[in-house]
Amino acid sequence: MISVLLATYNWPEALSLCLQGLKEQTIKDFEIIICDDGSKEETKKLITQFQADFPVSITYLWQEDLGFRKSLILNQGIKHAKGDYLVFLDGDCIPQHDFIAQHLKLSEKNHLVTGSRILGNEKFSQMLCLSGKWSHQKLMSHIFSWGINGLVNKWLPIFLKLPDHKIRLYEEFEWRRIKGCNMACWKSDALAIHGFDESFTGWGHEDADFVFRLQKNGVIRKSGAWATEVIHLWHKMADKETAEKNAALVRAKILAKN
């Protein structure tokens, strides 16, 4: 079984689109654990509505809003996960209908997968949130025109899905292309490194640290590009005041290893 750990914070319109994408998954042997870093009541009401008519289980975890503490709430999600395999997704990302199936195809013991994104621009994101509707049919009907008109930065990965291959493997740790909004690993591997480092508060790099420590512990990183792409909705950038502090923590760990 797969557990989807879905991180969210105060954007119910985007979360609704994300959940609509998860509702259409081609396989149903998964659960959703929503990891809420302190959203207001609107998010809880939305989730309650989805829970009433959803093909798989949705568990809702919430913590008080005391600043950006994504690592802490994700660790709660890991503890609650019933699945052996964890897929991490953010509530501002819309999964394709085969998102979980593609992650399952790439899953392999002693490996983690880091996926990639299709970036929507501001107009695209406003358009989707205003409509409030998402479906695989809508994606297939409009993705080409969205690409031609520059609303998304790429569209070919929607149609071209590449199989698993040794070329996907990383020989050593690389910081780039690590996106916490789309990655996966075995629960046992996450627990072996005690999950995310909760000293990472504020925006930035808790995902890179997580991947680094998994690799340091012997887990092999695999690219999920051209298979697991999610559609990332545009939003204003988070406050990056703490990003350099968090990056310094990761660099210190890398230096200590070397």
C-alpha positions in Angstrom: 0.0 0.0 0.0 1.1 3.6 -0.7 0.6 6.5 1.6 0.4 9.9 0.0 1.7 12.6 2.4 0.0 15.8 1.2 1.4 19.0 2.7 -0.8 22.1 2.7 -1.1 25.6 4.2 -3.9 28.1 3.7 -4.7 27.6 0.0 -7.9 25.5 -0.1 -8.6 26.4 -3.8 -5.3 24.7 -4.8 -5.8 21.8 -2.4 -9.2 21.2 -4.0 -7.6 20.8 -7.5 -4.9 18.5 -6.0 -7.5 16.3 -4.4 -9.5 16.2 -7.6 -6.4 14.9 -9.3 -5.9 12.2 -6.6 -9.5 11.2 -6.9 -8.9 10.2 -10.5 -5.9 8.0 -10.0 -5.7 4.9 -12.1 -5.0 2.7 -9.0 -6.8 2.9 -5.7 -4.6 1.1 -3.3 -3.4 4.1 -1.5 -4.3 6.4 1.4 -4.0 10.2 1.7 -2.6 11.8 4.8 -3.1 15.6 4.7 -0.3 17.3 6.7 -1.6 20.8 7.5 0.9 23.3 8.9 -1.7 25.5 10.5 -4.3 26.4 7.9 -7.5 28.2 8.9 -11.0 26.7 9.1 -11.7 26.9 5.4 -9.2 24.1 4.7 -10.7 21.8 7.3 -14.2 22.4 5.9 -13.0 21.5 2.4 -11.3 18.3 3.5 -14.4 17.3 5.4 -16.4 17.6 2.1 -13.9 15.5 0.2 -13.8 12.8 3.0 -17.6 12.3 2.6 -17.2 11.0 -1.0 -13.7 9.9 -1.8 -12.6 6.5 -3.1 -9.7 6.2 -0.7 -9.1 7.1 3.0 -8.2 10.7 3.8 -6.6 11.3 7.2 -6.3 14.9 8.3 -3.5 16.1 10.6 -3.2 19.7 11.7 -0.8 21.6 13.8 -1.0 25.2 15.2 0.4 27.9 12.9 3.6 28.9 14.7 5.5 29.6 11.5 6.8 27.3 8.7 7.2 23.9 10.4 6.7 21.6 7.5 9.2 19.1 8.7 7.3 18.6 12.0 3.9 17.9 10.4 5.4 15.6 7.8 7.0 13.6 10.5 3.6 13.2 12.0 2.4 12.0 8.7 5.1 9.5 8.4 4.2 8.1 11.9 0.5 7.8 10.9 1.2 6.2 7.5 -0.2 2.7 7.1 1.6 2.2 3.8 5.0 0.7 3.3 5.8 3.3 0.6 5.5 7.1 1.0 4.8 9.5 -1.8 5.2 13.2 -0.9 3.1 15.8 -2.6 2.3 19.4 -2.0 -1.2 20.9 -2.0 -0.3 23.4 -4.7 0.6 20.6 -7.2 -1.9 18.8 -9.3 -1.0 15.1 -10.0 -1.7 13.4 -13.3 -4.1 10.6 -13.2 -1.3 8.0 -13.4 0.9 9.8 -10.8 0.8 7.1 -8.2 1.0 4.3 -10.8 4.2 5.8 -12.2 5.7 6.2 -8.8 4.8 2.5 -8.1 6.6 1.5 -11.4 9.8 3.3 -10.2 9.7 2.0 -6.7 12.5 -0.3 -5.7 13.9 -1.5 -2.4 16.7 0.7 -1.1 15.8 3.5 -3.5 14.1 6.9 -3.3 12.6 8.8 -6.2 12.7 12.5 -6.8 10.2 13.8 -9.3 9.8 17.0 -11.3 7.2 19.7 -12.1 5.4 21.3 -14.9 5.3 25.0 -13.9 2.1 27.0 -14.5 2.3 30.8 -14.7 0.2 33.3 -12.7 -2.6 33.5 -15.3 -2.8 29.7 -15.5 -3.0 29.3 -11.8 -5.7 32.0 -11.4 -7.7 30.5 -14.2 -7.7 27.0 -12.6 -8.4 28.2 -9.1 -11.3 30.4 -10.4 -12.8 27.5 -12.2 -12.4 25.1 -9.3 -12.5 22.1 -11.6 -9.9 19.6 -12.6 -10.0 16.3 -14.5 -7.7 14.2 -16.6 -10.0 15.0 -19.6 -9.5 18.7 -19.0 -5.7 18.2 -19.0 -5.6 16.2 -22.2 -8.0 18.7 -23.9 -6.0 21.8 -23.0 -2.4 21.0 -22.3 -1.2 21.6 -25.9 -2.8 25.0 -26.1 -1.6 25.8 -22.6 1.9 25.1 -23.8 1.6 27.0 -27.0 0.3 30.0 -25.2 3.0 29.9 -22.6 0.7 29.2 -19.6 2.9 26.2 -18.7 6.6 25.8 -19.2 6.4 22.3 -20.8 3.9 19.8 -22.0 5.7 16.9 -23.7 6.1 14.9 -20.4 2.3 14.6 -20.3 2.5 12.4 -23.4 5.9 10.8 -23.2 6.5 8.6 -20.2 9.9 6.9 -20.0 10.3 3.5 -18.3 12.6 2.7 -15.4 16.3 2.4 -16.4 19.7 2.6 -14.8 20.2 6.0 -16.4 17.8 7.4 -13.8 20.2 6.6 -11.0 22.4 9.2 -9.2 25.9 8.1 -8.3 26.2 10.6 -5.5 24.3 13.4 -3.8 23.2 16.3 -6.1 21.3 19.3 -4.7 19.6 20.2 -7.9 16.2 18.8 -8.9 15.1 17.9 -5.4 11.5 18.9 -5.0 9.7 18.1 -1.8 6.4 18.5 -3.6 7.1 15.3 -5.6 9.3 12.5 -4.1 8.9 9.0 -2.7 10.7 6.6 -0.4 10.1 3.5 1.7 8.6 4.3 5.2 11.3 2.0 6.8 14.0 4.1 5.2 12.4 7.4 6.4 12.1 6.0 9.9 15.7 4.8 9.8 16.9 8.4 9.6 14.2 9.7 12.0 12.3 11.5 9.2 12.8 15.1 8.4 15.1 17.2 10.6 12.8 19.4 12.7 15.5 22.0 13.3 14.6 23.2 9.8 12.1 25.9 10.4 11.1 28.6 7.9 11.1 28.0 4.2 13.8 26.0 2.4 15.9 22.9 2.0 14.3 20.5 4.4 13.7 18.3 1.3 17.4 18.4 0.2 18.5 17.5 3.8 16.0 14.6 3.8 17.4 13.3 0.5 21.0 13.8 1.6 20.5 11.8 4.8 18.7 9.0 3.0 21.6 8.7 0.6 24.1 8.9 3.4 22.3 6.0 4.9 22.8 3.9 1.8 19.6 4.6 -0.1 20.0 5.1 -3.8 18.4 8.2 -5.5 16.5 7.7 -8.7 15.0 10.4 -11.0 11.3 10.4 -11.5 11.4 12.9 -14.4 9.5 12.0 -17.6 7.1 9.8 -15.5 5.8 11.4 -12.4 5.4 15.1 -13.3 3.0 17.2 -11.3 1.5 20.5 -12.4 2.7 23.2 -10.0 0.4 26.2 -9.5 2.1 29.6 -9.5 2.1 31.5 -6.2 4.1 34.3 -4.6 7.5 33.1 -3.4 7.7 32.3 0.3 9.8 34.4 2.6 13.3 33.2 1.9 14.9 34.8 5.0 15.7 31.4 6.5 16.6 29.7 3.3 20.3 30.5 3.6 20.4 29.4 7.2 18.8 26.1 6.3 21.1 25.7 3.3 24.1 26.2 5.6 22.8 23.3 7.8 22.8 21.0 4.8 26.2 22.1 3.6 27.6 21.5 7.1 26.3 17.9 7.0 27.8 17.4 3.6 31.2 18.7 4.8 31.0 16.5 7.9 30.4 13.4 5.7 33.4 14.3 3.5 
